[in-house]
Amino acid sequence: MVKKNIGIIILLIFCLLPIYKTEAKTTNAGFVPENIWYSKDPLLEGDKVQIYTVVFNPDTRQLSGTVIFFDNNVFLGKKDFIVPPKSVKDVSIAWTVTVGTHSIFGKIENSKFLLPDGKYEEIYLADNETNKSVKIVSKIILPQNKNDDTATEPKNNLINNGIETIQNFGTTVLNTIPASISNPIVTASTKLDDLRNEIEIKLGNEKEITNKQIDVLKKAEISKTNKTETNITFTFALHNTDSHDNN
């Protein structure tokens, strides 16, 4: 959609311009100012994106050349192009986003017009370099995952692992997000830490209550067992007494 809008605007400009005839080596073909954009924005570390630019040709001859892309004067890649008369052409390369401050721009080299006799005339483009697109990409820091055997791990250890992640969350946020955003999140993390203490207290109380309930059940079971054994002994003794009287 963005490329189509740029193309429409440029073509409208062409319609308002007089036919440009030149005998010199200089032409007003080339880049549109501020002419760098990305297939995805904002950029994140590890993203695989396309860097785009547009070359326009207001002349009546075919324009060809090579667009070379740079990042802080470091070569990123290049792409050959051919732009028909009075037309525009988008040019792009693939790029994997890395951490740091990036200054992306494109530059046209080896530009030439195709002449009627099939030969090429080298020309100088007045707009042969785009403005720089500055992007700052921060390092993404994720909490480390522990390779614990959660299948046999007690539930209390699982809870402790979750609590440890909450404790480390504030530090992770401070390293990756601006203060205006991280401060409210760290405040929320502090509240979660308070919740952790409440959970620990609650778990301790519930554990104590459970132990007491187990003791009561054990005592009741022992009492029941003793009572049963007493009844059996009494019955057996009574049976022996009856048998002796009958004899």
N, C-alpha and C positions, 0 to 999 in steps of 0.2 A: 504493500500500500504506500509506504514512504517513497519507494523508488518510482512508482507510477506518478505520484504527485510531483516529484522533482522533474520527471520527464515532461509532464504537461506544462509546468511553469517555463521550462527552458524552451519548449517548442513555441509557446506563446511569445516569448522574447524574440525568437527567431523571426516570427511573422512580423514583428514591429521593426526589425532591423533591415536596412537596405542590403541588397546582394553585395557581398564583400569580394571585390576583385583585387588581386595583388600580384605584383610582379616581384615583390621582395621576398625575403626569406623569413619574414615575421608574420604571424597570424594571431588572431584573438581566439582561436580554438584552444581547448585545454580543459582544465578542471573548473568546477563551480566552487567558489569560496566556501569554507566550512564544510567541505564535501567528504567527510568520513563518517560512516555509521556501522553498526554491528548487527548481526542476526539476533543477538540477545544482549539486553542492557537492563540493569546493571550487570557488570562482569564479576564472576566469582572464580576463585582459584580452581583450576582444573577444567573449566568450561571449554568445550570445543566450539568455536564460533567462526563465522565468516566476517572478514573485514571488507566493507564495500566502499567504492567510490564511483563517480560517473565522469566520463569524458564526453565533451560535446564538440560538435563540428558544424560551424555555421557556413562553411565553405561549400562550393559546388563540386569539389573534388573529394575523393575518398581519403580519409585520414587513417594512418596506422602507426603503431609504435609499441612501446613496452611500458607498463606501469610497474614501478618498483616500490614496495612497501618497506618502511623502516619503523623501528621502535627505538627512540633515543639514538638515532643514527646507526642502530644495529640492523642489519639486513634481515627481513622476515620472509620475503618471497617476491616473486615477480610474475606478471601475466601479460602476454601479448594481446593486443586488441586491434580491431578494424572497425572504424565508424563510418557508415555510409554518408554521403553528402547531406547536409542539413538534418542531422540526426544526433542521437545520443546513444551511449553504450555504457552499461554498468560493468564494472570490473571488480573481481573479488579474489581473495586468497583465504585458505583455512589457517586458523591460529588457535593454539592451546593456551589459555590464559594462565599466567604465572603471577606470583606475589610481587608487589612492588609498584613503583610509579612509572607509568607508561606514557610515552609521547608518540602517538601513532600518526604517520603521515605518508602520503604517496607522492611519487615523482615520475614524470614522463621522460623517457629517453628514447633515442632513435626515432623520433617523430618524422613523418614524411607524407607528402601528398602523391597520389597516383595520377600521373599525367595522361592525356588522351593517347599518346603514342605507346603507352604501356610502361614507360619508365617512371622512376620515383625521383621526387625532388625533396631533399632534406630541408626541413624548416625549423625555425625556432618558435616555440610556443610562449606567448606572453604569460599565460597562467599554467606553467609546467609543474607546479608544486602546490599541494593542498595545504591548508592551515593545519596545525598540529592538534590532534585530539588527545587531551590529557586525561588519563584514567588512573585512579589509585585503587589497587587491589590488596586487601588485607588478608593475612594468614587466617585460615579457618582452623580453630583448635577444638577438637571433639574430646569428650571424656573417654578415658581408656576403659575398654571392656575387659573384665577379668574372666579368664577361662575356668571358672569354677564348675564343679560337678553339681549342678543345682538339683539333679534328680535325687541325690542322697543327702543333700545339704539340709540341715535343720532350718525351719521357717525363720527362727530368730536371726540366723546368719543372712538369709535373704533380705530381711528387713534392714539389717546393718549395712548391707551392700547398697541398698537404696538410700539410706541415710548418708553414707559416705559420698555418693554421687551428688546429693543435695548440698553437702558441705563444700564440695569442690566447684559447684556451679557458679558461685559468685566470682571466684578467681577466673574461671573460664570466660565469663561474660566481660570482665574488665579488660581482658587481653584481646577481645575480638570486636567489641561494640563501643561506639562513642559514649562518653560519659552521660550525655543528655538522655540516652536510652538505657544505659547500663545501671544508672543509679536507682531508678524505680524497680528494676529487676532484682538488684542486690537487696533492696529493702524487702521485697517479697521473699527472697531467699532467707533473710533473717527470720521472717515470720515462720517459714518452713522449719527452721532450726528450732524455734520455740515449740512448734508442733512435734518435732522429734522428741524433745524432752517429755512432753505430755504422753507420747506414745510409750516411751520407756517406763514411765511411772505407772501407766495403765497396765502394761504387760507384766510389770512386777507385782502389782496388786492382784491381777487375775491369776498369776502363777501361785501366789500365796493362798488365794481362795481355793484354787483347784487342789492344791496339796492338802488343805484342811478337809475338803470334801472326800478326797481319797482315803485319808485317815479314818474319817467317820464310817465310810463304806467298809474298810478293812475291819474295824472294830465290830460293826454290825454283823459281818460275815463270820468273824470268830465267835461272837456271842451265839449266833444261829447254829454254828457247828457244835459248840459246847452243849447247847440245849438239846440238840438232836441226839448227841452221844449219851446224855443223861437219860433221855426218854428211852433209848434203846436198852440201856443198862437196867433201868427200872422195870421195863417190860420183861426182859429176860429173867430177872430175879423173881418177879411175880409168877412167871410161867413155871419156874423150877419149884416154887413153893406149892403151887397147885398140884403139880405132878407128885410131889412127895406126900401130900395129904391123901391123894387118891390111893396111893399104895398102902 
